């Protein structure tokens, strides 16, 4: 059963484009990981400093491996994200 993550990030004021570009590169890296079904970033059309990261993983084991790989990645540039991010986890049930 797939696991869906929805992560909301807010960039430092005026730096949404920079954060989106950095995350685009990260998306390309993560999509190559085993069990990654989706890893995409979306930038709000109304507030350029608000971004949403959509992830879908084949199962919890794939997500656990991803978490371990993330520990070896360089952190996002300090000061680029304002405040904390918000993460919601869902079990993915396809409805159509």
ROSE-4610 file (N, C-alpha, C; in Angstrom, 1 decimal, always signed):
// ROSE-4610
residu = [X/X/X/X/X/X/X/X/X/X/X/X/X/X/X/X/X/X/X/X/X/X/X/X/X/X/X/X/X/X/X/X/X/X/X/X/X/X/X/X/X/X/X/X/X/X/X/X/X/X/X/X/X/X/X/X/X/X/X/X/X/X/X/X/X/X/X/X/X/X/X/X/X/X/X/X/X/X/X/X/X/X/X/X/X/X/X/X/X/X/X/X/X/X/X/X/X/X/X/X/X/X/X/X/X/X/X/X/X/X/X/X/X/X/X/X/X/X/X/X/X/X/X/X/X/X/X/X/X/X/X/X/X/X/X/X/X/X/X/X/X/X/X/X/X/X/X/X/X/X/X/X/X/X/X/X/X/X/X/X/X/X/X/X/X/X/X/X/X/X/X/X/X/X/X/X/X/X/X/X/X/X/X/X/X/X/X/X/X/X/X/X/X/X/X/X/X/X/X/X/X/X/X/X/X/X/X/X/X/X/X/X/X/X/X/X/X/X/X/X/X/X/X/X/X/X/X/X/X/X/X/X/X/X/X/X/X/X/X/X/X/X/X/X/X/X/X/X/X/X/X/X/X/X/X/X/X/X/X/X/X/X/X/X/X/X/X/X/X/X/X/X/X/X/X/X/X/X/X/X/X/X/X/X/X/X/X/X]
num = [1/1/1/2/2/2/3/3/3/4/4/4/5/5/5/6/6/6/7/7/7/8/8/8/9/9/9/10/10/10/11/11/11/12/12/12/13/13/13/14/14/14/15/15/15/16/16/16/17/17/17/18/18/18/19/19/19/20/20/20/21/21/21/22/22/22/23/23/23/24/24/24/25/25/25/26/26/26/27/27/27/28/28/28/29/29/29/30/30/30/31/31/31/32/32/32/33/33/33/34/34/34/35/35/35/36/36/36/37/37/37/38/38/38/39/39/39/40/40/40/41/41/41/42/42/42/43/43/43/44/44/44/45/45/45/46/46/46/47/47/47/48/48/48/49/49/49/50/50/50/51/51/51/52/52/52/53/53/53/54/54/54/55/55/55/56/56/56/57/57/57/58/58/58/59/59/59/60/60/60/61/61/61/62/62/62/63/63/63/64/64/64/65/65/65/66/66/66/67/67/67/68/68/68/69/69/69/70/70/70/71/71/71/72/72/72/73/73/73/74/74/74/75/75/75/76/76/76/77/77/77/78/78/78/79/79/79/80/80/80/81/81/81/82/82/82/83/83/83/84/84/84/85/85/85/86/86/86/87/87/87/88/88/88/89/89/89/90/90/90/91/91/91/92/92/92/93/93/93/94/94/94/95/95/95/96/96/96]
x = [+0.8/+0.0/+0.9/+0.6/+1.5/+1.2/+2.3/+2.2/+2.4/+1.4/+1.4/+1.9/+2.8/+3.2/+2.9/+2.4/+2.1/+2.8/+3.8/+4.7/+4.5/+4.2/+4.0/+5.2/+5.9/+7.0/+6.8/+7.3/+7.2/+8.7/+9.0/+10.4/+10.5/+11.8/+12.0/+11.4/+10.9/+10.2/+11.0/+10.3/+10.9/+11.8/+12.0/+12.9/+12.3/+11.0/+10.2/+10.8/+11.2/+11.7/+13.0/+13.8/+15.1/+14.9/+13.9/+13.6/+13.1/+12.2/+11.6/+12.7/+13.6/+14.7/+15.6/+15.9/+16.6/+15.9/+14.6/+13.8/+13.6/+13.6/+13.5/+14.6/+15.8/+17.0/+16.9/+16.4/+16.2/+15.2/+14.1/+13.1/+13.7/+14.6/+15.2/+16.1/+16.8/+17.6/+16.7/+15.7/+14.8/+14.0/+13.6/+12.8/+13.6/+14.9/+15.7/+15.8/+15.3/+15.3/+14.3/+14.7/+13.7/+12.5/+11.3/+10.0/+9.5/+10.2/+9.6/+8.7/+7.4/+6.4/+6.1/+6.3/+6.2/+6.9/+7.6/+8.3/+8.3/+7.3/+7.2/+7.0/+7.4/+7.2/+6.3/+5.4/+4.5/+4.6/+4.6/+4.7/+3.4/+2.9/+1.6/+1.5/+0.4/+0.2/-0.2/-0.6/-1.1/+0.0/+0.8/+1.9/+3.1/+4.0/+5.2/+6.2/+6.0/+6.8/+6.3/+5.1/+4.5/+4.7/+5.2/+5.5/+4.9/+4.5/+4.0/+4.8/+5.2/+6.0/+5.0/+4.8/+4.0/+4.9/+4.8/+5.6/+4.6/+5.0/+4.3/+5.3/+5.2/+6.2/+5.5/+6.1/+5.5/+5.0/+5.8/+5.4/+6.3/+6.0/+6.8/+8.2/+8.6/+10.0/+10.8/+10.2/+10.8/+11.0/+9.9/+10.0/+11.1/+11.2/+12.3/+13.7/+13.9/+15.2/+15.4/+14.4/+14.5/+14.9/+14.3/+14.7/+16.2/+16.7/+18.1/+19.0/+18.6/+19.3/+19.3/+18.2/+18.1/+19.1/+19.5/+20.4/+21.8/+22.1/+23.4/+23.4/+22.2/+22.1/+22.5/+23.0/+23.3/+21.9/+21.9/+20.7/+20.3/+19.1/+18.7/+19.3/+19.8/+20.5/+19.8/+20.7/+20.1/+19.5/+18.4/+17.7/+16.8/+16.8/+15.9/+14.5/+14.3/+13.0/+12.6/+11.5/+11.0/+10.2/+10.5/+9.7/+9.9/+8.9/+8.9/+8.0/+8.2/+7.4/+6.2/+5.2/+4.1/+4.0/+3.9/+3.9/+2.7/+2.0/+0.9/+1.1/+0.9/+1.1/-0.2/-0.4/-1.7/-1.4/-2.2/-2.2/-2.9/-2.3/-2.9/-3.8/-5.1/-6.1/-6.6/-6.2/-6.7/-8.2/-8.9/-10.4/-10.9/-10.1/-10.6/-9.6]
y = [-1.2/+0.0/+1.2/+2.1/+3.4/+4.3/+5.1/+6.1/+7.5/+8.4/+9.7/+10.7/+11.6/+12.6/+14.0/+14.9/+16.2/+17.2/+17.9/+18.7/+20.2/+21.1/+22.5/+23.2/+24.0/+24.8/+26.3/+27.1/+28.6/+29.1/+29.7/+30.2/+31.5/+31.9/+33.3/+34.2/+35.4/+36.3/+36.6/+36.4/+36.7/+35.7/+34.5/+33.5/+32.2/+32.3/+31.1/+30.5/+31.3/+30.8/+30.1/+30.6/+30.0/+28.6/+28.6/+27.3/+26.3/+26.8/+25.9/+25.3/+26.1/+25.6/+24.6/+24.8/+23.9/+22.5/+22.6/+21.4/+20.7/+21.4/+20.7/+19.8/+20.3/+19.4/+18.2/+18.5/+17.4/+16.4/+16.9/+16.0/+15.0/+15.5/+14.7/+13.6/+13.9/+12.9/+11.8/+12.3/+11.4/+10.5/+11.0/+10.1/+8.9/+8.9/+7.7/+6.7/+7.0/+6.1/+5.0/+3.8/+2.6/+2.9/+2.6/+2.8/+4.2/+5.1/+6.5/+6.5/+6.8/+6.9/+8.3/+9.2/+10.6/+11.5/+12.5/+13.5/+14.8/+15.6/+16.9/+18.1/+19.2/+20.4/+21.3/+22.0/+22.9/+24.3/+25.3/+26.7/+27.4/+28.0/+28.6/+29.7/+29.8/+30.8/+32.1/+32.0/+33.2/+33.8/+32.9/+33.3/+32.5/+33.2/+32.6/+32.0/+32.4/+31.9/+30.6/+30.1/+28.9/+27.8/+26.7/+25.5/+24.3/+23.4/+22.1/+21.0/+20.0/+18.9/+17.7/+17.0/+15.8/+14.6/+13.7/+12.5/+11.3/+10.2/+9.0/+7.8/+7.0/+5.9/+4.6/+3.6/+2.3/+1.6/+1.8/+1.3/+1.9/+1.6/+2.2/+1.8/+0.7/+0.3/+1.2/+1.6/+2.5/+3.9/+4.3/+5.6/+5.6/+4.5/+4.4/+4.5/+3.8/+3.9/+5.4/+6.0/+7.4/+8.3/+8.1/+8.8/+8.6/+7.4/+7.2/+7.9/+7.9/+8.6/+10.1/+10.6/+12.0/+12.5/+11.6/+11.9/+12.2/+11.7/+12.0/+13.1/+13.7/+14.8/+16.1/+17.1/+18.4/+19.0/+19.7/+20.4/+21.6/+22.0/+23.1/+24.3/+25.2/+26.4/+27.1/+27.4/+28.0/+29.4/+29.7/+31.0/+31.0/+29.8/+29.8/+29.4/+28.6/+28.3/+29.1/+29.7/+30.5/+29.6/+29.5/+28.7/+27.2/+26.5/+25.0/+24.6/+23.4/+22.8/+22.0/+21.7/+20.9/+19.7/+18.5/+17.2/+16.4/+15.9/+15.0/+13.7/+12.6/+11.3/+10.6/+10.0/+9.3/+8.0/+7.0/+5.7/+6.0/+5.7/+6.0/+5.0/+5.3/+4.4/+5.1/+4.5/+5.0/+4.9/+6.0/+5.9/+5.9/+6.0/+5.9/+5.1]
z = [+0.0/+0.0/+0.0/-0.9/-1.0/+0.1/+0.4/+1.5/+0.7/+1.1/+0.5/+1.6/+1.2/+2.1/+1.4/+2.2/+1.7/+2.7/+2.2/+3.0/+2.5/+3.4/+3.1/+3.7/+2.9/+3.2/+2.9/+3.8/+3.5/+3.4/+2.3/+2.2/+3.0/+3.1/+3.6/+2.6/+3.1/+2.2/+0.9/-0.2/-1.5/-2.1/-1.4/-1.8/-2.3/-2.6/-3.0/-4.3/-5.2/-6.5/-6.3/-5.4/-5.1/-4.4/-3.5/-2.8/-3.8/-4.7/-5.7/-6.6/-7.0/-7.9/-7.2/-5.9/-5.1/-5.0/-4.7/-4.5/-5.9/-7.0/-8.3/-8.5/-8.1/-8.2/-7.3/-6.1/-5.1/-5.6/-6.3/-6.8/-7.8/-8.7/-9.7/-9.0/-8.0/-7.2/-6.6/-5.9/-5.1/-6.0/-7.2/-8.1/-8.5/-8.4/-8.8/-7.7/-6.5/-5.3/-5.5/-5.1/-5.2/-4.4/-5.0/-4.3/-4.4/-5.0/-5.1/-6.3/-6.1/-7.2/-7.6/-6.7/-7.0/-6.0/-6.5/-5.6/-6.4/-6.2/-7.0/-6.1/-6.5/-5.8/-6.6/-5.8/-6.4/-5.7/-6.5/-5.9/-6.0/-5.0/-5.0/-6.0/-6.7/-7.7/-7.0/-5.8/-5.1/-4.1/-3.6/-2.7/-3.1/-3.8/-4.3/-3.3/-2.0/-0.9/-0.3/-0.8/-0.2/-1.2/-0.8/-1.6/-1.0/-1.8/-1.4/-2.1/-1.3/-1.8/-1.7/-2.8/-2.9/-3.1/-2.2/-2.2/-2.2/-3.0/-2.8/-2.9/-1.9/-1.8/-1.9/-2.5/-2.7/-1.4/-0.3/+1.0/+2.1/+3.3/+4.4/+4.4/+3.9/+3.8/+2.9/+1.7/+0.8/+1.4/+2.2/+2.8/+3.9/+4.6/+5.7/+5.0/+3.9/+3.2/+2.8/+2.3/+1.9/+3.0/+4.2/+5.4/+5.7/+5.6/+5.9/+4.8/+3.6/+2.5/+2.8/+3.3/+3.6/+4.6/+5.5/+6.6/+6.0/+4.8/+4.1/+3.2/+2.9/+2.0/+2.7/+1.9/+2.4/+2.8/+3.9/+4.3/+3.4/+3.4/+2.6/+3.2/+2.3/+2.7/+3.8/+4.9/+6.1/+5.7/+6.3/+6.0/+4.8/+4.1/+2.9/+3.3/+4.3/+4.8/+6.1/+6.1/+7.2/+8.1/+9.4/+10.3/+10.0/+10.5/+10.3/+9.2/+8.7/+7.7/+8.3/+7.5/+8.0/+7.2/+7.8/+7.1/+7.5/+6.5/+6.7/+6.0/+6.6/+6.0/+5.8/+4.7/+4.3/+3.8/+4.0/+3.3/+2.0/+0.9/-0.4/-0.9/-1.1/-1.6/-2.9/-4.0/-5.3/-5.4/-5.8/-5.8/-7.2/-8.2/-9.6/-10.5]
